[in-house]
Each structure stands twice: as structure tokens, then as C-alpha cells.
Amino acid sequence: MELTSIDGVRGADCYLAPGADALYLVDTGMPNNALRVLRYLKSLDRAAKDPRKILLTHSDIDHAGKCCRAATKDRRKDRLR
């Protein structure tokens, strides 16, 4: 599995990893990283819904942040909520 680092994420590193059936988000960094992740996905011509799964290496705030926030998208405002 090849990991792609998401630049600009605060806290722990955050990665995208392609899987056989889904795109994975590995760690989410600090709680305020949702928009950074979205911008990175858009730069790759990927949608916010493309990462189907979030893998956390452990539950510290700098790795998990608000992982639920990264898992949902407010379509009306085109941003994560």
C-alpha cells in the first residue's frame, strides 16, 4: 500500500492510502484539519466522500482529531462538518 502524505496538516502526519476497495485516510491530525484534508482531496480531483474509511494509529488527539468530522460532509456549504 502506497501512502501519500497530506501537506499542511497540524499535529501528527495524515496520509491517503489506496486500497483494493476504497481510499483510506490514515490519521486525521488535530481537530481543525478537516478543511486542509478537503483542499488536498480537491487538488487530486477527488471528492470528500472518496475516503471510505479512516484508520487511526491510536486515539491521541494529534492523530484522531475529530475523525467523525472528517467522515461527514455538509454538501450545502461544500465543507466538512
C-alpha positions as CSV (number, residue, x, y, z in Angstrom):
1,M,0.0,0.0,0.0
2,E,1.5,3.3,-1.0
3,L,0.9,6.2,1.4
4,T,0.6,9.9,0.2
5,S,1.2,12.5,2.9
6,I,-1.3,15.3,3.1
7,D,0.7,18.6,3.4
8,G,-0.2,21.3,5.9
9,V,-2.0,19.0,8.4
10,R,-1.3,20.1,12.0
11,G,-0.4,17.5,14.7
12,A,0.5,14.0,13.5
13,D,1.0,13.3,9.9
14,C,-2.1,12.4,7.8
15,Y,-2.0,10.1,4.8
16,L,-4.1,8.9,2.0
17,A,-3.7,5.2,1.0
18,P,-5.4,3.5,-1.9
19,G,-6.9,0.1,-1.1
20,A,-8.5,-2.6,-3.2
21,D,-12.0,-1.4,-2.5
22,A,-11.6,2.1,-1.0
23,L,-9.4,5.1,-0.4
24,Y,-8.3,5.2,3.2
25,L,-7.5,8.3,5.3
26,V,-4.8,7.3,7.8
27,D,-4.9,9.5,10.9
28,T,-6.6,12.9,10.8
29,G,-4.2,15.1,12.8
30,M,-5.6,17.9,15.0
31,P,-9.3,18.7,15.2
32,N,-9.0,21.7,12.9
33,N,-7.6,19.8,9.9
34,A,-10.9,19.0,8.1
35,L,-10.7,21.8,5.5
36,R,-7.0,21.1,4.8
37,V,-7.9,17.4,4.0
38,L,-10.7,18.6,1.8
39,R,-8.5,21.0,-0.1
40,Y,-5.9,18.3,-0.6
41,L,-8.6,15.9,-1.9
42,K,-9.8,18.5,-4.4
43,S,-6.3,19.1,-5.6
44,L,-6.2,15.5,-6.6
45,D,-9.6,15.8,-8.2
46,R,-11.1,13.6,-5.5
47,A,-14.3,14.2,-3.7
48,A,-14.7,14.5,0.1
49,K,-16.7,11.2,0.0
50,D,-13.9,9.3,-1.7
51,P,-12.1,8.2,1.5
52,R,-14.4,5.4,2.6
53,K,-12.6,4.5,5.8
54,I,-10.4,6.2,8.4
55,L,-7.6,4.3,10.0
56,L,-6.3,5.6,13.3
57,T,-2.9,4.5,14.5
58,H,-4.0,5.4,18.0
59,S,-6.5,7.7,19.7
60,D,-4.4,10.6,20.8
61,I,-5.9,14.0,19.8
62,D,-3.0,14.8,17.4
63,H,-3.7,11.6,15.5
64,A,-7.5,11.2,15.8
65,G,-8.5,14.9,16.0
66,K,-12.2,15.0,15.2
67,C,-12.2,11.9,13.0
68,C,-16.0,12.0,12.8
69,R,-15.8,15.5,11.4
70,A,-13.6,14.2,8.6
71,A,-16.1,11.4,7.9
72,T,-19.0,13.7,7.2
73,K,-19.6,16.4,4.6
74,D,-22.0,19.3,4.6
75,R,-23.0,19.4,0.9
76,R,-24.8,22.7,1.2
77,K,-21.6,24.5,2.2
78,D,-19.2,22.3,0.4
79,R,-17.2,21.8,3.5
80,L,-16.7,19.1,6.1
81,R,-18.7,19.4,9.3
